[in-house]
């Protein structure tokens, strides 16, 4: 096959495949051009998450009319002149590929006017075919409109995500550039609705707070460091209490450019060693200033990766600066009591729900009959006291830990037939009951007509007699397995109990987090987590699983988001739901260190007999270790 020169259109499509991955890539490239044009205000407008429409308008220096065709040509740029300039790049853009790549895969319109011109000029490019520029009215600066992105590359367009997801990525692209340029006013509008408005600020902390909220802002620790070689570090790291399960909240800005660098991220983790639990990552907003000749930014078309001339020196400087700061800082976490913000809608006719005491198990123990049925009505023998099912429903002033008289009894759930009373509530309902704690934590269990004893040790393990010998149960792992199987059964049956909140809880999220939550609302609802948009990147939790009543709804949602962001793109919906059920069961289960009453110990051991895979927790850890009687005999010399 003969070698031939590829047409410019094919070359540009190949370049577009590397540079333009999704609408957020377009937003990033256009924002960088606007910043390089010395703009003081940049407005971004999106339609349908950017897939149908993107417009970026700035008040920068503009492009002269005669240079408009050159601006959309491949490898045409005003930012470098020769190869030596590649090692002294002082702008965000320099490759001259972005506009040509975007124009190749969209319906592209460029309008611009310089201060010296009386009018602006407009040029249209459709699928790489440039039309002649014509005069138009416009303000000084540049406006770029991109319509029907990937219209002529259907395979790429097919793999775009939902508009919420694409919107989240676009918002993240703006966040990165807005962080690096606090002196510029940024706005973001989606479908005629203003989403983000970031006025210019002199204090970088104000830009961080505007993007990420007061909770992050209050936890920031100022960092400053420099050396004789030109390295300067300025910015903030967050208190360890604001850690994340991934490193997405680590914003490293090198000479005004957002970058990702494994070496620097490792330095951050090392600096926090001993301050964070395994698997947690610090939150960082760091500006790094280096002489341009000490870094190579011409590594990848997206310019997210760079190479340092002396990476070890920068690593040591970052690690040392952070460690020195931590040694001189008080990192004790303050207690923060917050009231629900005003303006949150309150659900009508909702009674406050009091969470059961900390040492109380939410165990669902269905009555098992010889024929295997579990839903048979409970019948009191003739002459016995009426037995009623009970559930928590208290006023705020009642503390369920004080007594057992606060249980609501509902006569409507009983049918009296002579001396026999039948409760129409089935054992599938979950009921929390306060149990006395005055007895020793040892109880007799009757299983298969054989008497066994069980006791809790170190508030973490349950030791019980078995036919084989002695079993040691991990209370958390076993309870997690029990709850997982119960939750899975209810999800499959569509019967997950949801606790409605009297005051829905607002949760401030990043753009990517908000988009992820809204995209997965249906899956979360299946698990009893009800979320609604509340404006901007804030969502409200209106309801969450009743089995998580003692946990904070906002914190639960954040942990769910972290799981979605970590695994959501890799998993099928079924596997994603399964992972979410694992997490919810783990959070709801009793923990090591939780003291259990004898009745709770008994209930948990009984539940082990009902669980399908009680030998392991959902994450694969064993729930029980068995020491056989033969081994005991051998250890005591009875063989």
Secondary structure, 3 states (H helix, E strand, C coil): CCCCCCCHHHHHHHHHHHHCCCHHHHHHHHHHHHHHCCCCEEEEEEEHHHCCEEEEEECCCCCCHHHHHHHCCCCCCCCCCCHHHHHCCCCCCCCCCHHHHHHHCCEEEEEEECCCCCCEEEEEEECCEECCCEEECCCCEEEEEEECCCCCCHHHHHCCCCHHHHHHHHHHHHHHHHHHCCCCEEEEEECCEEEEEECCCCCHHHHHHHHHCHHHHHCEEEEEEECCCCCEEEEEEECHHHCECCCCCEEEEECCEEECCHHHHHHHHHHCECCECCCCECCEEEEEECCHHHEECCCCCCCCCCEECCHHHHHHHHHHHHHHHHHCCCCCCCCCCCCCCCCCCECCCCCCCCCCCCCCCCCCCCCCCCCCCCCCCEECCCCCCCCCCCECCCCCCCCCCCCCCCCECCHHHEEEECCEEEECCCCCCCCCCCCCCCCCCEEEEEECCEEEEEEEECCCEEEEECCCEEEEEEHHHHHHHHHHHHHHHHHHHCCCCEEEEEEEEEEECCHHHHHHHHHCHHHHHHCCCEEEECCCCEEEEEEEEHHHCCCCHHHHHHHHHHHHHHHCCCCCHHHHHHHHHHHHHHHHCCCCCCCCCHHHHHHHHHHHHHCCCCCECCCCCECEEEEEHHHHHHHCCCC
